[in-house]
Every structure is written in C-alpha cells, then in structure tokens.
C-alpha cells in the first residue's frame, strides 16, 4: 500500500504574486486606525484644516475596511 503525495502548487508569478501578501488582519487594523484618526480630526477644536479633511479620512477608512474585509485570512 503506497501513499501518494499531493501535487505541488506552482509558485505564483506576476501580478498575483504580490496579492499573496495581502492578509486581512494587518490591513483591518490600518483601516480602523484611519477611521479613528478621522474621528479625532473631527472632534479637535484647534485646526480648521484637520476638521475639513476629517470626513474624507473617515470615508477612506470605511471604504478601505469594506475592501479589506474580502481579503483572505
């Protein structure tokens, strides 16, 4: 009785080789920090420029979180 070894998976090449590094955990943390930064920018009373960019920052973090949630574990 012999045991067959599974065929080896060929290495990814080109564009998809870089996508193999995309993992959900670290990128979700980055998106969450971005959302938190936007909320801090929204609530601070010092800079009108930071207040003006707060909504864009929160929106970018939310969109990033939605995209990253589809990455593999």
Biopython code that builds the backbone (N, CA, C, O; Angstrom):
import numpy as np
from Bio.PDB.StructureBuilder import StructureBuilder

atoms = [
    (1, "UNK", "N", (0.839, -1.167, 0.000)),
    (1, "UNK", "CA", (0.000, 0.000, 0.000)),
    (1, "UNK", "C", (0.894, 1.243, 0.000)),
    (1, "UNK", "O", (1.677, 1.448, 0.927)),
    (2, "UNK", "N", (0.776, 2.057, -1.023)),
    (2, "UNK", "CA", (1.617, 3.252, -1.122)),
    (2, "UNK", "C", (0.764, 4.499, -0.925)),
    (2, "UNK", "O", (-0.426, 4.525, -1.240)),
    (3, "UNK", "N", (1.400, 5.508, -0.404)),
    (3, "UNK", "CA", (0.729, 6.780, -0.161)),
    (3, "UNK", "C", (1.201, 7.764, -1.218)),
    (3, "UNK", "O", (2.401, 7.975, -1.392)),
    (4, "UNK", "N", (0.260, 8.357, -1.915)),
    (4, "UNK", "CA", (0.608, 9.331, -2.946)),
    (4, "UNK", "C", (0.776, 10.705, -2.307)),
    (4, "UNK", "O", (0.012, 11.093, -1.423)),
    (5, "UNK", "N", (1.762, 11.413, -2.759)),
    (5, "UNK", "CA", (1.955, 12.777, -2.285)),
    (5, "UNK", "C", (1.129, 13.709, -3.156)),
    (5, "UNK", "O", (1.015, 13.497, -4.364)),
    (6, "UNK", "N", (0.554, 14.735, -2.550)),
    (6, "UNK", "CA", (-0.244, 15.671, -3.349)),
    (6, "UNK", "C", (0.649, 16.443, -4.314)),
    (6, "UNK", "O", (1.817, 16.686, -4.013)),
    (7, "UNK", "N", (0.123, 16.825, -5.451)),
    (7, "UNK", "CA", (0.942, 17.588, -6.406)),
    (7, "UNK", "C", (1.327, 18.938, -5.800)),
    (7, "UNK", "O", (0.564, 19.547, -5.049)),
    (8, "UNK", "N", (2.507, 19.374, -6.142)),
    (8, "UNK", "CA", (2.958, 20.650, -5.594)),
    (8, "UNK", "C", (2.247, 21.798, -6.304)),
    (8, "UNK", "O", (1.923, 21.718, -7.488)),
    (9, "UNK", "N", (2.020, 22.841, -5.563)),
    (9, "UNK", "CA", (1.371, 24.027, -6.111)),
    (9, "UNK", "C", (2.447, 24.894, -6.741)),
    (9, "UNK", "O", (3.440, 25.219, -6.090)),
    (10, "UNK", "N", (2.263, 25.273, -8.004)),
    (10, "UNK", "CA", (3.297, 26.104, -8.642)),
    (10, "UNK", "C", (3.322, 27.496, -8.013)),
    (10, "UNK", "O", (2.281, 27.998, -7.589)),
    (11, "UNK", "N", (4.482, 28.116, -7.947)),
    (11, "UNK", "CA", (4.557, 29.458, -7.366)),
    (11, "UNK", "C", (3.808, 30.468, -8.227)),
    (11, "UNK", "O", (3.759, 30.355, -9.452)),
    (12, "UNK", "N", (3.236, 31.440, -7.563)),
    (12, "UNK", "CA", (2.516, 32.485, -8.297)),
    (12, "UNK", "C", (3.510, 33.440, -8.928)),
    (12, "UNK", "O", (4.558, 33.744, -8.357)),
    (13, "UNK", "N", (3.167, 33.896, -10.093)),
    (13, "UNK", "CA", (4.053, 34.811, -10.806)),
    (13, "UNK", "C", (3.283, 36.061, -11.226)),
    (13, "UNK", "O", (2.058, 36.045, -11.354)),
    (14, "UNK", "N", (4.017, 37.123, -11.432)),
    (14, "UNK", "CA", (3.432, 38.351, -11.948)),
    (14, "UNK", "C", (2.602, 39.088, -10.917)),
    (14, "UNK", "O", (2.990, 39.204, -9.755)),
    (15, "UNK", "N", (1.461, 39.582, -11.352)),
    (15, "UNK", "CA", (0.599, 40.420, -10.529)),
    (15, "UNK", "C", (0.093, 39.686, -9.298)),
    (15, "UNK", "O", (0.035, 40.271, -8.216)),
    (16, "UNK", "N", (-0.270, 38.431, -9.437)),
    (16, "UNK", "CA", (-0.872, 37.686, -8.343)),
    (16, "UNK", "C", (0.142, 37.296, -7.271)),
    (16, "UNK", "O", (-0.254, 36.928, -6.165)),
    (17, "UNK", "N", (1.426, 37.366, -7.566)),
    (17, "UNK", "CA", (2.444, 37.077, -6.553)),
    (17, "UNK", "C", (2.401, 38.133, -5.443)),
    (17, "UNK", "O", (2.581, 37.805, -4.270)),
    (18, "UNK", "N", (2.166, 39.379, -5.805)),
    (18, "UNK", "CA", (2.065, 40.441, -4.810)),
    (18, "UNK", "C", (0.792, 40.357, -3.996)),
    (18, "UNK", "O", (0.775, 40.764, -2.835)),
    (19, "UNK", "N", (-0.274, 39.838, -4.581)),
    (19, "UNK", "CA", (-1.545, 39.725, -3.863)),
    (19, "UNK", "C", (-1.507, 38.649, -2.787)),
    (19, "UNK", "O", (-2.340, 38.657, -1.881)),
    (20, "UNK", "N", (-0.564, 37.732, -2.869)),
    (20, "UNK", "CA", (-0.475, 36.672, -1.867)),
    (20, "UNK", "C", (-0.107, 37.242, -0.502)),
    (20, "UNK", "O", (-0.373, 36.606, 0.518)),
    (21, "UNK", "N", (0.492, 38.417, -0.462)),
    (21, "UNK", "CA", (0.882, 39.034, 0.803)),
    (21, "UNK", "C", (-0.256, 39.784, 1.478)),
    (21, "UNK", "O", (-0.117, 40.186, 2.633)),
    (22, "UNK", "N", (-1.365, 39.984, 0.800)),
    (22, "UNK", "CA", (-2.469, 40.740, 1.374)),
    (22, "UNK", "C", (-3.238, 39.853, 2.345)),
    (22, "UNK", "O", (-3.909, 38.906, 1.935)),
    (23, "UNK", "N", (-3.139, 40.158, 3.597)),
    (23, "UNK", "CA", (-3.847, 39.433, 4.636)),
    (23, "UNK", "C", (-4.781, 40.392, 5.361)),
    (23, "UNK", "O", (-4.496, 41.583, 5.485)),
    (24, "UNK", "N", (-5.882, 39.863, 5.828)),
    (24, "UNK", "CA", (-6.935, 40.695, 6.395)),
    (24, "UNK", "C", (-6.527, 41.389, 7.687)),
    (24, "UNK", "O", (-6.796, 42.581, 7.841)),
    (25, "UNK", "N", (-5.899, 40.704, 8.603)),
    (25, "UNK", "CA", (-5.631, 41.223, 9.939)),
    (25, "UNK", "C", (-4.906, 42.559, 9.986)),
    (25, "UNK", "O", (-5.439, 43.515, 10.550)),
    (26, "UNK", "N", (-3.705, 42.659, 9.412)),
    (26, "UNK", "CA", (-2.973, 43.932, 9.492)),
    (26, "UNK", "C", (-3.670, 45.079, 8.763)),
    (26, "UNK", "O", (-3.642, 46.220, 9.224)),
    (27, "UNK", "N", (-4.293, 44.777, 7.632)),
    (27, "UNK", "CA", (-4.950, 45.843, 6.867)),
    (27, "UNK", "C", (-6.230, 46.319, 7.538)),
    (27, "UNK", "O", (-6.583, 47.492, 7.420)),
    (28, "UNK", "N", (-6.941, 45.423, 8.248)),
    (28, "UNK", "CA", (-8.101, 45.866, 9.019)),
    (28, "UNK", "C", (-7.666, 46.793, 10.141)),
    (28, "UNK", "O", (-8.358, 47.762, 10.454)),
    (29, "UNK", "N", (-6.526, 46.501, 10.746)),
    (29, "UNK", "CA", (-6.013, 47.377, 11.803)),
    (29, "UNK", "C", (-5.681, 48.763, 11.247)),
    (29, "UNK", "O", (-5.975, 49.773, 11.885)),
    (30, "UNK", "N", (-5.074, 48.814, 10.071)),
    (30, "UNK", "CA", (-4.751, 50.104, 9.444)),
    (30, "UNK", "C", (-6.025, 50.880, 9.137)),
    (30, "UNK", "O", (-6.090, 52.085, 9.378)),
    (31, "UNK", "N", (-7.029, 50.204, 8.610)),
    (31, "UNK", "CA", (-8.302, 50.868, 8.295)),
    (31, "UNK", "C", (-8.975, 51.387, 9.560)),
    (31, "UNK", "O", (-9.544, 52.479, 9.555)),
    (32, "UNK", "N", (-8.917, 50.616, 10.642)),
    (32, "UNK", "CA", (-9.522, 51.044, 11.899)),
    (32, "UNK", "C", (-8.798, 52.257, 12.474)),
    (32, "UNK", "O", (-9.435, 53.174, 12.993)),
    (33, "UNK", "N", (-7.480, 52.264, 12.384)),
    (33, "UNK", "CA", (-6.708, 53.422, 12.853)),
    (33, "UNK", "C", (-7.047, 54.647, 12.014)),
    (33, "UNK", "O", (-7.145, 55.752, 12.547)),
    (34, "UNK", "N", (-7.224, 54.468, 10.725)),
    (34, "UNK", "CA", (-7.582, 55.582, 9.840)),
    (34, "UNK", "C", (-8.947, 56.157, 10.209)),
    (34, "UNK", "O", (-9.121, 57.376, 10.220)),
    (35, "UNK", "N", (-9.906, 55.301, 10.507)),
    (35, "UNK", "CA", (-11.228, 55.768, 10.939)),
    (35, "UNK", "C", (-11.110, 56.519, 12.261)),
    (35, "UNK", "O", (-11.703, 57.584, 12.428)),
    (36, "UNK", "N", (-10.345, 55.965, 13.199)),
    (36, "UNK", "CA", (-10.157, 56.638, 14.491)),
    (36, "UNK", "C", (-9.472, 57.986, 14.343)),
    (36, "UNK", "O", (-9.837, 58.948, 15.019)),
    (37, "UNK", "N", (-8.481, 58.060, 13.463)),
    (37, "UNK", "CA", (-7.805, 59.332, 13.204)),
    (37, "UNK", "C", (-8.780, 60.364, 12.647)),
    (37, "UNK", "O", (-8.732, 61.536, 13.021)),
    (38, "UNK", "N", (-9.659, 59.928, 11.759)),
    (38, "UNK", "CA", (-10.659, 60.844, 11.216)),
    (38, "UNK", "C", (-11.618, 61.353, 12.276)),
    (38, "UNK", "O", (-12.014, 62.518, 12.244)),
    (39, "UNK", "N", (-11.998, 60.495, 13.217)),
    (39, "UNK", "CA", (-12.887, 60.932, 14.301)),
    (39, "UNK", "C", (-12.175, 61.934, 15.211)),
    (39, "UNK", "O", (-12.775, 62.922, 15.634)),
    (40, "UNK", "N", (-10.903, 61.682, 15.511)),
    (40, "UNK", "CA", (-10.136, 62.638, 16.314)),
    (40, "UNK", "C", (-10.013, 63.969, 15.589)),
    (40, "UNK", "O", (-10.137, 65.027, 16.205)),
    (41, "UNK", "N", (-9.771, 63.923, 14.286)),
    (41, "UNK", "CA", (-9.686, 65.154, 13.497)),
    (41, "UNK", "C", (-11.009, 65.901, 13.508)),
    (41, "UNK", "O", (-11.029, 67.132, 13.486)),
    (42, "UNK", "N", (-12.113, 65.168, 13.542)),
    (42, "UNK", "CA", (-13.441, 65.781, 13.543)),
    (42, "UNK", "C", (-13.728, 66.483, 14.869)),
    (42, "UNK", "O", (-14.398, 67.515, 14.888)),
    (43, "UNK", "N", (-13.229, 65.935, 15.975)),
    (43, "UNK", "CA", (-13.584, 66.438, 17.294)),
    (43, "UNK", "C", (-12.604, 67.451, 17.872)),
    (43, "UNK", "O", (-12.889, 68.051, 18.908)),
    (44, "UNK", "N", (-11.461, 67.656, 17.232)),
    (44, "UNK", "CA", (-10.471, 68.579, 17.788)),
    (44, "UNK", "C", (-10.883, 70.031, 17.498)),
    (44, "UNK", "O", (-11.440, 70.314, 16.437)),
    (45, "UNK", "N", (-10.611, 70.946, 18.433)),
    (45, "UNK", "CA", (-11.025, 72.349, 18.255)),
    (45, "UNK", "C", (-9.927, 73.272, 17.725)),
    (45, "UNK", "O", (-10.131, 74.486, 17.699)),
    (46, "UNK", "N", (-8.773, 72.753, 17.302)),
    (46, "UNK", "CA", (-7.624, 73.599, 17.014)),
    (46, "UNK", "C", (-7.510, 73.970, 15.536)),
    (46, "UNK", "O", (-7.358, 75.146, 15.206)),
    (47, "UNK", "N", (-7.580, 72.987, 14.649)),
    (47, "UNK", "CA", (-7.259, 73.220, 13.247)),
    (47, "UNK", "C", (-8.500, 73.060, 12.363)),
    (47, "UNK", "O", (-9.158, 72.020, 12.370)),
    (48, "UNK", "N", (-8.794, 74.093, 11.620)),
    (48, "UNK", "CA", (-9.915, 74.025, 10.683)),
    (48, "UNK", "C", (-9.578, 73.129, 9.494)),
    (48, "UNK", "O", (-10.474, 72.523, 8.905)),
    (49, "UNK", "N", (-8.314, 73.040, 9.139)),
    (49, "UNK", "CA", (-7.897, 72.175, 8.037)),
    (49, "UNK", "C", (-8.092, 70.706, 8.397)),
    (49, "UNK", "O", (-8.583, 69.923, 7.583)),
    (50, "UNK", "N", (-7.707, 70.334, 9.618)),
    (50, "UNK", "CA", (-7.908, 68.957, 10.067)),
    (50, "UNK", "C", (-9.405, 68.630, 10.097)),
    (50, "UNK", "O", (-9.812, 67.535, 9.710)),
    (51, "UNK", "N", (-10.210, 69.573, 10.553)),
    (51, "UNK", "CA", (-11.658, 69.381, 10.567)),
    (51, "UNK", "C", (-12.194, 69.203, 9.147)),
    (51, "UNK", "O", (-13.079, 68.380, 8.912)),
    (52, "UNK", "N", (-11.663, 69.965, 8.215)),
    (52, "UNK", "CA", (-12.145, 69.896, 6.835)),
    (52, "UNK", "C", (-11.828, 68.541, 6.196)),
    (52, "UNK", "O", (-12.619, 68.042, 5.395)),
    (53, "UNK", "N", (-10.694, 67.943, 6.536)),
    (53, "UNK", "CA", (-10.311, 66.664, 5.954)),
    (53, "UNK", "C", (-10.790, 65.458, 6.764)),
    (53, "UNK", "O", (-10.535, 64.315, 6.383)),
    (54, "UNK", "N", (-11.474, 65.704, 7.870)),
    (54, "UNK", "CA", (-11.882, 64.593, 8.729)),
    (54, "UNK", "C", (-12.888, 63.673, 8.042)),
    (54, "UNK", "O", (-12.776, 62.452, 8.153)),
    (55, "UNK", "N", (-13.855, 64.229, 7.343)),
    (55, "UNK", "CA", (-14.855, 63.389, 6.685)),
    (55, "UNK", "C", (-14.221, 62.530, 5.598)),
    (55, "UNK", "O", (-14.566, 61.357, 5.456)),
    (56, "UNK", "N", (-13.307, 63.097, 4.839)),
    (56, "UNK", "CA", (-12.618, 62.344, 3.790)),
    (56, "UNK", "C", (-11.792, 61.214, 4.408)),
    (56, "UNK", "O", (-11.728, 60.116, 3.855)),
    (57, "UNK", "N", (-11.163, 61.481, 5.547)),
    (57, "UNK", "CA", (-10.360, 60.463, 6.223)),
    (57, "UNK", "C", (-11.237, 59.327, 6.735)),
    (57, "UNK", "O", (-10.892, 58.157, 6.571)),
    (58, "UNK", "N", (-12.362, 59.659, 7.352)),
    (58, "UNK", "CA", (-13.292, 58.634, 7.838)),
    (58, "UNK", "C", (-13.837, 57.826, 6.664)),
    (58, "UNK", "O", (-13.943, 56.602, 6.747)),
    (59, "UNK", "N", (-14.178, 58.494, 5.587)),
    (59, "UNK", "CA", (-14.705, 57.806, 4.414)),
    (59, "UNK", "C", (-13.669, 56.879, 3.797)),
    (59, "UNK", "O", (-13.999, 55.760, 3.405)),
    (60, "UNK", "N", (-12.423, 57.326, 3.704)),
    (60, "UNK", "CA", (-11.358, 56.483, 3.157)),
    (60, "UNK", "C", (-11.133, 55.254, 4.034)),
    (60, "UNK", "O", (-10.938, 54.154, 3.516)),
    (61, "UNK", "N", (-11.157, 55.428, 5.344)),
    (61, "UNK", "CA", (-11.001, 54.296, 6.245)),
    (61, "UNK", "C", (-12.152, 53.306, 6.143)),
    (61, "UNK", "O", (-11.941, 52.095, 6.211)),
    (62, "UNK", "N", (-13.367, 53.817, 5.981)),
    (62, "UNK", "CA", (-14.534, 52.947, 5.863)),
    (62, "UNK", "C", (-14.503, 52.157, 4.561)),
    (62, "UNK", "O", (-14.775, 50.956, 4.557)),
    (63, "UNK", "N", (-14.176, 52.815, 3.468)),
    (63, "UNK", "CA", (-14.075, 52.116, 2.178)),
    (63, "UNK", "C", (-12.940, 51.096, 2.225)),
    (63, "UNK", "O", (-13.079, 49.981, 1.722)),
    (64, "UNK", "N", (-11.824, 51.480, 2.827)),
    (64, "UNK", "CA", (-10.698, 50.548, 2.951)),
    (64, "UNK", "C", (-11.097, 49.331, 3.774)),
    (64, "UNK", "O", (-10.735, 48.207, 3.428)),
    (65, "UNK", "N", (-11.837, 49.539, 4.857)),
    (65, "UNK", "CA", (-12.267, 48.424, 5.690)),
    (65, "UNK", "C", (-13.204, 47.498, 4.913)),
    (65, "UNK", "O", (-13.119, 46.277, 5.046)),
    (66, "UNK", "N", (-14.094, 48.071, 4.105)),
    (66, "UNK", "CA", (-15.015, 47.254, 3.308)),
    (66, "UNK", "C", (-14.261, 46.415, 2.283)),
    (66, "UNK", "O", (-14.618, 45.259, 2.057)),
    (67, "UNK", "N", (-13.234, 46.970, 1.664)),
    (67, "UNK", "CA", (-12.447, 46.242, 0.671)),
    (67, "UNK", "C", (-11.589, 45.167, 1.350)),
    (67, "UNK", "O", (-11.515, 44.031, 0.882)),
    (68, "UNK", "N", (-10.948, 45.541, 2.452)),
    (68, "UNK", "CA", (-10.036, 44.639, 3.137)),
    (68, "UNK", "C", (-10.783, 43.452, 3.751)),
    (68, "UNK", "O", (-10.209, 42.373, 3.902)),
    (69, "UNK", "N", (-12.041, 43.639, 4.101)),
    (69, "UNK", "CA", (-12.792, 42.536, 4.702)),
    (69, "UNK", "C", (-12.981, 41.370, 3.733)),
    (69, "UNK", "O", (-13.410, 40.293, 4.146)),
    (70, "UNK", "N", (-12.671, 41.566, 2.457)),
    (70, "UNK", "CA", (-12.762, 40.494, 1.471)),
    (70, "UNK", "C", (-11.426, 39.790, 1.248)),
    (70, "UNK", "O", (-11.356, 38.834, 0.476)),
    (71, "UNK", "N", (-10.370, 40.247, 1.910)),
    (71, "UNK", "CA", (-9.059, 39.607, 1.775)),
    (71, "UNK", "C", (-9.062, 38.278, 2.514)),
    (71, "UNK", "O", (-9.865, 38.081, 3.425)),
    (72, "UNK", "N", (-8.172, 37.359, 2.135)),
    (72, "UNK", "CA", (-8.105, 36.079, 2.853)),
    (72, "UNK", "C", (-7.528, 36.263, 4.247)),
    (72, "UNK", "O", (-6.799, 37.218, 4.517)),
    (73, "UNK", "N", (-7.872, 35.327, 5.125)),
    (73, "UNK", "CA", (-7.364, 35.366, 6.497)),
    (73, "UNK", "C", (-5.887, 35.156, 6.439)),
    (73, "UNK", "O", (-5.224, 35.147, 7.476)),
]
sb = StructureBuilder()
sb.init_structure("model")
sb.init_model(0)
sb.init_chain("A")
sb.init_seg("    ")
for serial, (resi, resn, name, xyz) in enumerate(atoms, 1):
    if name == "N":
        sb.init_residue(resn, " ", resi, " ")
    sb.init_atom(name, np.array(xyz, "f"), 0.0, 1.0, " ", f" {name:<3s}", serial, name[0])
structure = sb.get_structure()
